[in-house]
Amino acid sequence: MSEAKTLRGQGASDEPIIRVRGLTNRFGEQTIHEGLDLDVRRGEILGVVGGSGTGKSVLMRSIIGLQRPEAGEIEVFGEPTLDREEDQLKSIQSRWGILFQGAALFSTLTVAENVEVPIREYFPNLDSDLMDEIAGYKIVMCGLAPEAGEKYPSELSGGMKKRAGIARALALDPELIFLDEPTAGLDPIGAAAFDELIGELRDALGLTVFLITHDLDTLYAICDRVAVLADRKVVAVGTIPELLALDHKWIQEYFMGPRGRAAATASEDAEA
């Protein structure tokens, strides 16, 4: 399967909020991506999956500007992001939020201060009381108690750190959020609660979500479509039933293996 199969999908506008064409990433003699194409539709939760070394995080880092690709074009919100002036790129970046793997909170700052970091970067002259008010609102929005804002990351559980990270990602009221393995390290109950939070935030705020995950339960629970990375490209994009109809070895092994079948059964039971 040399060309990506883009399948119909459900639940989002056909308008792409992210458009990637011909993306090539190399590290020395190792080619991670070669001619990769991908569209992320406005309003959808897109899950991104692939085997180890397929460059899921490299793809995300290329889109957000932390990885300079060797070739290709990237547009976000209809604007090219490569070779832009710093102020132009910063204006685009202010419209998205990011939750890196492990939450990546600053250990010397409280939760509220962590949430305020992007606000201070983009609006340094904003009144400090207003910053505190915004941070408090985002913290509660993400399911944390108001007093969590005074705590340091070391005082939080893994699930609370992830919620604090989401609060920071939402600090500037973004249209788009990037999540890198958001349920990694969480127990099944905590992971399910986090999935529910992401779904609720997408619906309430009209977000588009680019979500890298290995968690099959997450894919079944909240993703509108799934993009599969293999052979240095996105080989298919579609709903899980659409992907299962494809004759691709990795897709079949991933979704029809023991864990995939268990996740599918759990999803069917939840809908029953």
C-alpha positions as CSV (number, residue, x, y, z in Angstrom):
1,M,0.0,0.0,0.0
2,S,2.2,2.8,-1.3
3,E,-0.3,5.6,-1.3
4,A,-2.4,6.7,1.7
5,K,-6.0,5.7,1.6
6,T,-8.2,8.5,2.9
7,L,-11.5,7.1,4.0
8,R,-14.8,8.8,4.6
9,G,-14.9,9.3,8.4
10,Q,-17.6,10.8,10.5
11,G,-18.4,13.8,12.8
12,A,-16.2,16.6,11.5
13,S,-16.0,19.3,8.7
14,D,-14.2,18.3,5.6
15,E,-12.2,21.6,5.9
16,P,-8.6,20.8,6.8
17,I,-7.2,22.7,9.7
18,I,-3.8,21.0,9.2
19,R,-2.5,20.1,5.7
20,V,0.7,18.3,5.2
21,R,2.1,17.5,1.8
22,G,5.3,15.7,0.7
23,L,6.8,15.7,4.2
24,T,10.3,14.2,4.4
25,N,12.3,13.9,7.6
26,R,15.8,12.3,7.8
27,F,18.2,11.9,10.7
28,G,21.6,11.1,9.1
29,E,21.1,8.1,6.8
30,Q,17.8,7.1,8.5
31,T,14.6,8.3,6.7
32,I,11.7,8.7,9.0
33,H,9.1,10.2,6.6
34,E,9.3,10.3,2.8
35,G,6.5,12.1,0.9
36,L,4.1,12.0,3.8
37,D,0.6,13.5,3.2
38,L,-2.0,14.2,5.9
39,D,-5.2,16.3,6.4
40,V,-6.7,16.9,9.8
41,R,-10.3,18.1,9.6
42,R,-11.6,21.0,11.6
43,G,-13.5,19.7,14.7
44,E,-12.3,16.1,14.7
45,I,-10.3,14.1,17.1
46,L,-7.7,12.4,14.9
47,G,-5.8,9.5,16.5
48,V,-2.3,9.0,15.1
49,V,-0.9,5.4,15.5
50,G,2.1,3.5,14.1
51,G,4.8,1.1,15.2
52,S,7.9,2.1,17.1
53,G,10.1,4.3,14.9
54,T,7.4,5.4,12.5
55,G,7.9,9.0,13.6
56,K,4.6,9.9,15.2
57,S,6.2,12.5,17.5
58,V,8.5,13.7,14.8
59,L,5.4,14.4,12.7
60,M,3.8,16.4,15.5
61,R,7.1,18.3,16.1
62,S,7.3,19.1,12.4
63,I,3.8,20.5,12.4
64,I,4.4,22.7,15.5
65,G,7.8,23.9,14.3
66,L,10.1,22.1,16.6
67,Q,11.5,19.8,13.8
68,R,12.7,21.3,10.6
69,P,11.7,18.9,7.7
70,E,14.1,18.2,4.8
71,A,11.2,18.7,2.4
72,G,7.5,19.2,2.2
73,E,4.8,21.8,2.9
74,I,2.8,22.3,6.1
75,E,-0.2,24.5,6.5
76,V,-2.2,25.2,9.7
77,F,-5.3,27.3,9.7
78,G,-4.7,27.8,6.0
79,E,-1.3,29.4,6.6
80,P,2.1,28.0,5.7
81,T,4.2,27.4,8.8
82,L,7.6,26.8,7.2
83,D,10.0,29.7,6.4
84,R,7.8,32.3,8.1
85,E,9.0,35.4,9.9
86,E,9.1,34.9,13.7
87,D,6.2,37.2,14.5
88,Q,4.0,35.5,11.8
89,L,4.8,32.1,13.1
90,K,4.1,33.2,16.7
91,S,0.7,34.5,15.7
92,I,-0.2,31.0,14.3
93,Q,1.3,29.2,17.3
94,S,-0.9,31.3,19.6
95,R,-3.9,29.5,18.2
96,W,-2.9,26.0,19.3
97,G,-2.0,24.3,22.6
98,I,0.2,21.3,23.3
99,L,0.3,18.6,25.9
100,F,3.7,16.9,25.6
101,Q,4.2,13.3,26.9
102,G,4.5,13.3,30.7
103,A,2.8,16.7,30.9
104,A,6.2,18.5,30.9
105,L,5.2,20.9,33.7
106,F,7.8,23.2,35.2
107,S,8.7,21.7,38.6
108,T,9.6,25.0,40.2
109,L,6.2,26.6,39.3
110,T,2.8,26.0,40.9
111,V,0.0,24.6,38.7
112,A,-1.5,28.1,38.3
113,E,1.9,29.5,37.4
114,N,2.4,26.7,34.8
115,V,-1.0,27.6,33.3
116,E,0.0,31.2,33.1
117,V,3.3,30.6,31.2
118,P,1.8,30.9,27.7
119,I,-0.4,33.9,28.8
120,R,2.7,35.7,30.1
121,E,4.6,34.9,26.8
122,Y,1.9,36.2,24.5
123,F,0.3,38.9,26.8
124,P,3.1,40.1,29.1
125,N,1.2,43.3,30.0
126,L,-2.0,41.6,31.1
127,D,-3.1,42.4,34.7
128,S,-1.7,39.7,37.1
129,D,-5.1,39.4,38.8
130,L,-6.7,38.6,35.5
131,M,-4.0,36.0,34.7
132,D,-4.8,34.4,38.0
133,E,-8.5,34.4,37.3
134,I,-7.9,32.8,33.8
135,A,-5.6,30.2,35.3
136,G,-8.1,29.3,38.0
137,Y,-10.9,28.9,35.4
138,K,-8.8,26.6,33.2
139,I,-7.8,24.5,36.2
140,V,-11.4,23.9,37.2
141,M,-12.5,23.4,33.6
142,C,-10.1,20.5,33.4
143,G,-11.5,18.7,36.5
144,L,-9.1,19.8,39.1
145,A,-10.1,21.4,42.4
146,P,-9.5,25.2,42.7
147,E,-6.9,24.6,45.4
148,A,-4.8,22.5,43.0
149,G,-3.6,25.8,41.5
150,E,-1.4,26.3,44.6
151,K,0.3,22.9,44.4
152,Y,3.6,22.0,42.8
153,P,3.8,19.2,40.2
154,S,5.6,17.0,42.7
155,E,2.4,17.1,44.9
156,L,0.2,15.9,42.1
157,S,-0.8,12.4,40.9
158,G,-0.1,11.3,37.3
159,G,-3.7,12.0,36.3
160,M,-3.7,15.4,38.0
161,K,-0.4,16.4,36.2
162,K,-2.1,15.5,32.8
163,R,-5.1,17.6,33.7
164,A,-2.8,20.5,34.7
165,G,-1.0,20.1,31.4
166,I,-4.3,20.3,29.5
167,A,-5.2,23.4,31.5
168,R,-2.0,25.0,30.3
169,A,-2.6,23.9,26.7
170,L,-6.0,25.6,26.9
171,A,-4.7,28.8,28.4
172,L,-5.0,30.9,25.2
173,D,-8.4,29.5,24.2
174,P,-6.9,27.6,21.2
175,E,-8.7,26.2,18.2
176,L,-6.4,23.2,18.0
177,I,-4.6,21.0,20.6
178,F,-1.8,18.5,20.2
179,L,-1.6,15.6,22.6
180,D,1.4,13.2,22.7
181,E,0.5,9.9,24.5
182,P,-1.9,11.7,26.9
183,T,-2.9,8.5,28.8
184,A,0.5,6.9,29.0
185,G,1.3,5.9,32.6
186,L,-2.3,6.2,33.8
187,D,-4.3,3.3,35.2
188,P,-7.3,2.1,33.2
189,I,-9.8,4.1,35.3
190,G,-7.7,7.3,35.1
191,A,-7.1,6.8,31.4
192,A,-10.9,6.4,30.7
193,A,-11.6,9.6,32.8
194,F,-9.0,11.5,30.8
195,D,-10.5,10.3,27.5
196,E,-13.9,11.5,28.7
197,L,-12.4,14.9,29.6
198,I,-10.9,15.3,26.1
199,G,-14.2,14.4,24.4
200,E,-16.1,16.8,26.6
201,L,-13.6,19.7,26.0
202,R,-13.7,19.1,22.2
203,D,-17.5,19.2,22.2
204,A,-17.8,22.2,24.5
205,L,-15.0,24.3,23.0
206,G,-15.2,23.2,19.3
207,L,-11.6,22.0,19.4
208,T,-9.7,20.1,16.8
209,V,-7.5,17.4,18.5
210,F,-4.3,15.8,17.0
211,L,-3.7,12.9,19.3
212,I,-0.8,10.5,19.3
213,T,-1.5,7.3,21.2
214,H,-0.9,3.6,21.6
215,D,-4.0,3.3,23.7
216,L,-6.6,1.2,21.8
217,D,-9.3,2.1,24.3
218,T,-8.7,5.8,23.6
219,L,-9.0,5.2,19.8
220,Y,-12.3,3.5,20.2
221,A,-13.7,5.9,22.9
222,I,-13.1,9.3,21.4
223,C,-11.3,9.3,18.0
224,D,-13.4,10.3,14.9
225,R,-10.7,9.0,12.6
226,V,-7.3,7.3,12.9
227,A,-4.2,8.0,10.8
228,V,-1.8,5.0,10.4
229,L,1.9,5.6,10.0
230,A,3.9,2.9,8.2
231,D,6.4,2.6,5.4
232,R,7.5,6.2,6.1
233,K,4.1,7.6,5.2
234,V,0.5,7.8,6.4
235,V,-0.8,4.7,4.7
236,A,-4.5,5.1,5.6
237,V,-6.8,7.5,7.4
238,G,-10.4,6.6,8.4
239,T,-12.7,5.3,11.1
240,I,-11.7,2.1,12.8
241,P,-14.3,0.0,10.9
242,E,-13.0,1.5,7.6
243,L,-9.4,0.7,8.6
244,L,-10.3,-2.9,9.5
245,A,-11.6,-3.4,5.9
246,L,-8.2,-2.8,4.5
247,D,-5.7,-5.5,3.7
248,H,-2.7,-4.1,5.5
249,K,-0.6,-6.4,7.7
250,W,0.2,-3.9,10.5
251,I,-3.4,-2.6,10.6
252,Q,-4.8,-6.0,10.9
253,E,-2.3,-7.1,13.6
254,Y,-2.8,-3.9,15.6
255,F,-6.6,-3.8,15.7
256,M,-7.3,-7.5,15.5
257,G,-4.7,-8.7,18.0
258,P,-5.8,-9.7,21.6
259,R,-5.7,-6.1,22.9
260,G,-7.5,-4.7,19.9
261,R,-10.2,-7.3,20.2
262,A,-10.6,-6.5,23.9
263,A,-10.8,-2.8,23.2
264,A,-13.4,-3.4,20.5
265,T,-15.5,-5.6,22.9
266,A,-15.3,-3.0,25.6
267,S,-16.4,-0.3,23.2
268,E,-19.4,-2.4,22.0
269,D,-20.4,-3.1,25.6
270,A,-20.2,0.6,26.5
271,E,-22.5,1.5,23.6
272,A,-25.0,-1.3,24.4
